[in-house]
């Protein structure tokens, strides 16, 4: 019985260690090279990066526009046009 517990514990710890190593390797692969330029096809704009605050504000505005479209009971092309105009408005 004790041998079975030891074997199970060893297997679980090995699985956790393997997962941690895989996550570290994946994070290293995602990290861009230091001082280099963004790879071709990257979604990062050439003039600079979009801050988290800008992305959050854009998302919040779009969400508010979608709620407004729902309140007005717009569907289909009318909803799409309304949301586009709403998001583009300052």
C-alpha positions as CSV (number, residue, x, y, z in Angstrom):
1,X,0.0,0.0,0.0
2,X,2.8,2.5,0.9
3,X,4.6,1.7,-2.3
4,X,1.5,2.5,-4.3
5,X,1.2,5.8,-2.5
6,X,4.8,6.6,-3.2
7,X,4.5,5.7,-6.9
8,X,1.4,7.8,-7.3
9,X,3.0,10.8,-5.6
10,X,6.1,10.4,-7.8
11,X,4.0,10.3,-10.9
12,X,2.0,13.4,-9.9
13,X,5.1,15.4,-9.0
14,X,6.6,14.4,-12.3
15,X,3.5,15.6,-14.2
16,X,3.5,18.9,-12.4
17,X,7.2,19.4,-13.1
18,X,6.7,18.6,-16.8
19,X,3.8,21.0,-17.1
20,X,5.9,23.8,-15.4
21,X,8.8,23.1,-17.8
22,X,6.4,23.2,-20.8
23,X,4.8,26.5,-19.7
24,X,8.2,28.1,-19.2
25,X,9.3,27.0,-22.7
26,X,6.1,28.3,-24.2
27,X,6.6,31.7,-22.4
28,X,10.1,31.9,-23.7
29,X,9.0,31.2,-27.2
30,X,6.4,34.0,-27.1
31,X,8.8,36.6,-25.7
32,X,10.1,38.8,-28.6
33,X,13.8,39.3,-29.0
34,X,15.3,42.2,-27.2
35,X,16.0,45.3,-29.3
36,X,14.7,43.6,-32.4
37,X,11.8,44.6,-34.6
38,X,8.5,42.9,-34.6
39,X,8.2,39.9,-36.9
40,X,6.3,40.2,-40.2
41,X,2.6,39.8,-39.7
42,X,2.7,40.9,-36.1
43,X,-0.3,42.7,-34.8
44,X,1.8,45.2,-32.9
45,X,1.7,48.6,-34.7
46,X,5.0,49.8,-36.1
47,X,4.6,53.3,-34.5
48,X,4.4,51.8,-31.0
49,X,2.4,49.5,-28.9
50,X,-1.2,50.0,-27.8
51,X,-1.3,50.3,-24.0
52,X,-3.7,48.2,-22.0
53,X,-5.6,51.3,-21.0
54,X,-6.4,52.1,-24.7
55,X,-7.5,48.6,-25.4
56,X,-9.7,48.5,-22.3
57,X,-11.2,51.9,-23.2
58,X,-12.0,50.7,-26.7
59,X,-13.5,47.5,-25.4
60,X,-15.6,49.4,-22.9
61,X,-16.9,51.8,-25.5
62,X,-17.8,48.9,-27.9
63,X,-19.6,47.1,-25.1
64,X,-21.6,50.3,-24.3
65,X,-22.5,50.6,-28.0
66,X,-23.7,47.0,-28.1
67,X,-25.8,47.6,-25.0
68,X,-27.3,50.7,-26.6
69,X,-28.1,48.8,-29.8
70,X,-29.8,46.1,-27.7
71,X,-31.8,48.7,-25.9
72,X,-32.9,50.1,-29.2
73,X,-33.7,46.6,-30.4
74,X,-31.6,46.9,-33.5
75,X,-30.7,43.7,-35.4
76,X,-28.8,42.8,-38.6
77,X,-27.4,45.5,-40.8
78,X,-28.9,48.3,-38.7
79,X,-27.2,47.0,-35.6
80,X,-23.9,46.7,-37.4
81,X,-24.1,50.2,-38.8
82,X,-25.1,51.7,-35.5
83,X,-22.2,50.0,-33.6
84,X,-19.7,51.1,-36.3
85,X,-20.9,54.7,-36.0
86,X,-21.1,54.6,-32.2
87,X,-17.5,53.2,-31.8
88,X,-16.1,55.7,-34.3
89,X,-17.7,58.7,-32.6
90,X,-15.4,60.5,-30.1
